[in-house]
């Protein structure tokens, strides 16, 4: 009996120590510079507002002038917006040079790589290479390019890099370029984390589940899918069946209602912890769907993953499976 009591007390002690360690913050962060991509809407937009209120000097990159103008209207004079398309290498270099001139010898404390797009989500045999190219260019190549150009400034400050990936970087449950791009982000993040450890730079990865943002708007995704469906060759439509699209849309809508997280603030809270904690996590899994299903499923054998993911798919009109 005594052994079990001691074991219990030991576990509680370790848990309490971990919680206390997790809450320890870096001091003197007020006025530090951070750069956030993709601030027009969603996670990046909220993050820019939150970190501005907390006293950081925020550089918020937006894709559109409208997004930059609207963000600037609701934030302090300290926050600066800049237009940036992460696919444009020349633009990335110019923005990095501008940030360098602003931060000077202090360096850049935080880089939050948030910019991303979903791209078409459909069976692979519906798609061509261009459907894959754009998500990979934005979500992976753009993220790497921004990081490489900002890295000297991060190293100077011994700061933080926060890469927004997805549970889709651990488990691919649909065709298209989004999932390959996020798997790539995971690989880049892990190698970067190890490379930067010697320089005192901490690298973190945030893996959100399905959140209600413009990026994951179910209506927009289904409209893009419908355009692709309408342009498919007759033989492929015949293989899937004329009713496939409607049945698939109904199933996706039902799944979205079950999994969708409406409050996006937990993602921003993870960004904040990654930027301010003395001991940030290597990975942050965010969202009830991610924690209770997707993350667990990603660790299971492939046969279980395939069974559960295919169970929710519409049966094809012509099946060639043996």
C-alpha positions, -999 to +999 in steps of 0.1 A: +000+000+000+028+024+009+045+017-025+014+027-044+010+059-023+046+069-029+042+061-066+010+083-067+028+111-049+057+108-073+035+111-103+017+141-089+050+158-080+063+153-116+030+166-130+031+196-108+068+203-117+060+201-154+030+225-150+051+250-131+079+247-157+054+251-185+041+284-170+076+300-167+078+330-190+107+349-206+111+383-190+115+417-206+096+409-238+077+442-241+088+460-272+103+430-288+098+427-326+078+399-341+069+392-378+036+374-387+026+363-422-010+359-434-026+386-413-056+395-436-079+371-418-080+341-394-052+331-371-028+357-383-052+385-380-062+376-344-025+370-335-015+405-348-042+422-327-034+401-295+003+406-297-001+443-304-021+447-272+005+428-253+032+453-262+051+435-289+062+456-319+043+437-346+051+435-383+020+421-399+022+410-435-010+409-455-017+397-490-041+425-498-043+462-493-078+458-479-066+434-453-037+456-443-060+487-441-086+470-419-060+456-395-043+489-392-076+506-383-081+485-352-045+483-338-021+507-323+003+530-341+031+506-330+019+478-353+032+481-389+016+463-419+034+453-450+021+437-483+037+403-489+029+374-513+051+347-499+053+331-534+072+362-547+109+357-538+119+393-547+091+406-524+103+383-496+138+396-499+127+433-499+105+428-469+133+410-450+156+440-458+130+464-445+126+444-413+164+444-409+165+482-411+137+485-386+150+461-359+187+470-364+210+455-338+182+441-317+172+415-342+138+398-345+124+380-315+096+361-332+087+348-367+052+333-370+048+316-404+010+315-406+003+323-443-014+294-460-041+283-484-062+251-487-063+246-525-086+221-542-094+191-521-105+162-543-095+126-554-060+126-570-072+114-604-095+145-607-065+168-604-036+181-625-002+194-614-014+230-611-039+220-584-010+208-564+015+236-572-002+266-555-007+251-520+029+238-521+043+271-533+024+291-505+024+267-476+058+251-480+081+269-504+069+304-492+073+294-456+108+282-462+118+313-482+105+337-455+123+317-428+156+316-447+155+354-452+145+362-416+169+337-400+199+360-395+176+384-376+162+356-355+196+342-346+208+377-336+179+379-310+181+342-301+144+343-307+116+320-318+102+306-350+066+294-350+054+274-380+017+268-384+012+234-399-019+212-394-030+178-383-030+174-420+007+173-417+005+141-397-025+124-415-036+129-451-073+124-454-080+139-488-063+144-522-047+176-533-017+198-526-026+208-490-015+176-473+018+172-491+026+208-483+019+204-446+039+171-444+067+192-459+063+218-432+066+192-405+099+179-420+113+214-425+103+223-389+119+193-373+152+197-392+152+235-385+146+230-348+176+207-345+198+230-367+190+261-346+194+246-312+231+255-311+222+291-317+197+294-289+168+297-313+137+277-304+115+264-332+079+253-326+052+238-348+014+243-343-009+216-356-045+229-356-074+207-364-104+220-384-111+256-374-137+280-387-116+304-409-118+316-445-091+290-454-112+260-443-146+274-454-166+242-463-187+260-488-157+274-507-140+240-507-171+223-522-175+250-548-139+245-560-145+207-560-177+212-580-158+232-607-133+203-610-161+177-611-179+195-639-148+195-660-139+159-656-137+135-686-168+114-690-149+081-683-138+093-648-173+106-640-186+071-650-162+054-627-173+076-597-210+077-606-232+108-614-245+110-578-210+108-563-205+145-560-238+152-542-234+122-518-198+132-511-208+169-504-234+157-479-209+135-460-183+162-459-208+187-446-218+163-418-182+157-409-175+194-409-203+200-384-189+174-360-152+184-362-153+222-368-139+243-340-155+278-340-133+295-315-099+302-331-083+318-300-067+285-287-044+286-318-033+321-310-028+311-273-004+284-285+014+310-306+017+331-275+031+303-254+056+294-281+068+331-282+068+338-245+074+305-226+109+298-213+103+262-223+081+262-254+067+229-268+082+214-300+046+207-311+012+221-302-019+200-312-049+224-311-086+217-314-109+190-299-110+171-331-072+171-334-067+160-299-094+134-296-093+119-331-069+131-358-037+131-336-046+097-321-055+082-356-021+095-370-003+072-345-023+041-354-013+014-379-021+022-415-047-006-417-067+012-390-062+046-405-074+034-439-104+016-425-117+046-406-110+072-433-124+051-461-155+042-440-167+079-444-162+079-482-189+074-509-188+041-527-178+043-563-202+033-591-175+011-606-151-005-582-118-021-594-106-031-560-098-068-556 
